[in-house]
Amino acid sequence: MPPGSSSRYIFTSGIVEPGGTFLSERVPFRYRDLADNRVRIAKAGDTWDSLAGEYFAGLPRASGFWWAIADFQPSPVVDPTLQIQPGTRVIIPSTRVLTTVILGERRRREHG
């Protein structure tokens, strides 16, 4: 079964090699300076999941889009499992950018 449309793995392909099928590298959607970007100064307890749940609340399984926020940072997030330090400036893509650009069909065709 292919990954769901909200999965970060929709931008990978299966590579068949001896021993199994493996996922190719995922091409992250990098930061872009857009007029509808939002800025959040992280507070104690903020996580990538909680930020996605808050900012993309109108979408099904909103917290599952944590990877889009982590990918979108001007400085790459090396380990999204680590706590976000309070005071960190976090750039949040708009819901428009998430749904029409990051998850858009054109990007899926180019990278999937």
C-alpha positions in Angstrom: 0.0 0.0 0.0 1.4 3.4 -0.9 1.9 6.0 1.8 -1.0 8.3 2.6 -1.2 11.7 1.1 -0.3 13.3 4.4 2.8 11.1 4.9 6.3 12.5 4.5 7.1 9.3 2.6 4.9 10.3 -0.4 8.1 11.9 -1.7 10.1 8.7 -1.8 10.1 5.8 -4.1 10.6 2.1 -3.5 14.0 0.8 -4.7 14.1 -3.0 -5.2 17.5 -4.5 -4.3 18.6 -7.9 -3.3 17.3 -8.4 0.2 14.2 -6.2 0.0 12.6 -3.0 -1.1 13.9 0.1 0.4 12.8 3.7 0.4 14.8 6.3 -1.5 15.9 9.5 0.2 13.0 12.0 0.9 13.4 15.4 -0.6 12.5 17.8 2.1 10.6 21.0 1.4 13.1 23.6 2.5 12.4 27.1 4.0 11.1 29.8 1.7 10.5 33.4 2.7 6.8 33.7 2.0 4.4 36.5 2.9 2.0 34.1 4.8 4.7 32.5 6.9 4.0 32.6 10.6 6.6 33.0 13.4 6.3 31.3 16.8 8.8 31.8 19.7 8.8 28.4 21.3 7.6 28.0 24.8 8.4 25.3 27.3 6.7 22.1 26.3 6.4 23.0 22.6 7.1 20.0 20.3 6.9 19.7 16.5 3.7 17.6 17.0 2.1 20.2 19.3 2.9 23.1 16.9 1.5 21.2 13.9 -1.6 20.3 15.9 -2.1 24.0 16.8 -1.4 25.6 13.5 -3.0 23.0 11.2 -5.9 22.2 13.5 -8.5 22.3 10.7 -6.8 19.4 8.9 -7.3 15.7 9.6 -4.5 14.3 11.8 -3.0 17.8 12.0 -0.2 16.8 14.4 1.0 14.4 11.8 2.3 17.3 9.7 5.2 18.0 12.3 7.7 17.0 9.6 6.5 19.9 7.3 7.3 22.4 10.1 10.6 20.8 10.9 11.6 20.7 7.2 10.6 24.4 6.8 13.1 25.9 9.2 15.9 28.1 7.9 18.4 26.1 9.9 17.9 22.4 9.3 16.4 20.4 12.2 18.8 17.5 12.6 16.8 15.6 15.2 13.1 16.4 15.4 12.7 14.0 18.4 14.7 16.5 20.6 12.8 19.1 22.6 12.4 22.5 21.0 14.3 24.9 23.2 12.2 27.7 24.7 12.9 31.0 22.9 13.7 29.3 19.6 12.2 31.1 16.6 10.1 28.6 14.7 8.8 29.5 11.2 5.4 27.9 10.4 4.3 27.5 6.8 0.7 28.6 6.2 -2.0 26.0 5.8 -2.2 27.2 2.1 1.5 26.4 1.6 1.2 23.0 3.3 -1.9 21.9 1.3 -1.2 23.4 -2.1 2.6 23.5 -2.3 4.2 21.1 0.2 1.6 18.3 -0.3 0.7 19.5 -3.8 0.4 17.1 -6.7 3.0 18.9 -8.7 5.6 18.3 -6.0 4.5 14.7 -5.7 5.1 14.2 -9.4 8.5 15.9 -9.3 9.8 14.0 -6.2 7.7 10.9 -5.8 
